Amino acid sequence: MSDNPFAVVSLRGDVPQLDDAPEDAIGPFRQVAVDAALGADGLIEAIADAEITTPWILVAGPDDQGLAEDLMDRILDGALGVFGLAGAVLDAAEIPEGIRAHEVPAALATDDLAAAVRRLAADIAAWGPRVPESWARIIASSRTDVAMRATLSRRALVDDPAYHPRALTPEQLALLRDVARRIVPQGDGPAIDLAARLDRMVEAGESDGWRPTGMSTDVEAYRAGLDALAAIWMRGPAAQDAVIRRVIDGDAPSGSVLTPDQLSLWFEDARNDLARVWLSHPASLARVGYTGFATGGTGPEPAGYLVLAAGEREEWEPEELGRLGAAEGRTE
């Protein structure tokens, strides 16, 4: 099997034949069977006790739909000790609206339960980046505040490849994806759909609230800016980079939609928004080595830093951040 392990938290016992798959299939799977009779509180505690640090899929039977919805509510609201909910497989006739509302990837076990879990896991692995296990452990811990854990849990959910734009037209969204690939290259492998996330953010009015004097609201500015950019956009990375440079310099023809200066000002905001959306993902925080999200905490003692030195880390931080530093009299 691949080197992309998943966990399965099942409300209906172990899933038979889950690992009976080709060698190159997603897996292996760690199965965690929990008793639905525990209720939501007991199940949260059982999942936390299992210390799952890989992405995991919830499996629920036909009688567990309400419980599954309740669990998702609590987990995505930042339940202590739990992180990494990646999807759900339901033995049901349809996916409940409460689960759809959370935008958690979900599938129905229409034929074989194990096959449905493997298919969903493969999709999740292909659609978005994975949060490293050492970082997932920190997010789940009491060092991370409940509200921050909730935020990171939702941001870690993979993007829907069939996403339909809310603020932009499909053509504008496609162009924004092209721009995102040039402005924030994510390398090979699964990537965050920055354009889709930015479309949702703009539609919900959740941008930073700043815009240049004389520019319209974010929704109107993005529509106008993308329409102006569409008129001069080119095919091919080199040609697109040349267009981007002209727009940044305020030297791009923008037709009647925006003036060159307005297009340049809008594009400055767009670049900032794309970078901010990328950095807000927990996998990106791990990639740049930022652990500042874990300094709030809900434990009995304040969670802050005791070691502040270049190339050094604290005991709770991932090993790749440097050598273990000295704190409170502790020596290397």
Secondary structure, DSSP 4 states (H G I P E B T S, - for coil): --SB-EEEEETTS--TTTT-S-TTSSB-EEEEE--GGGHHHHHHHHHHHTT--S-EEEEE-TT-HHHHHHHHHHHHTT-TT---EEEEEE-SSS--HHHHHTT--EEE-SS-HHHHHHHHHHHHHHHSPPPPHHHHHHHHSTTS-HHHHHHHHHHTSPPPTT---SSS-HHHHHHHHHHHHHHS---SS----HHHHHHHHHHTT-S-S---TT---HHHHHHHHHHHHHTT--SSHHHHHHHHHHHHTT-S--TTTS-HHHHHHHHHHHHHHHHHHHHTSHHHHHHHT--GGGSS--SSS----S---TTEE-TTS-GGG-EEPP-TT---
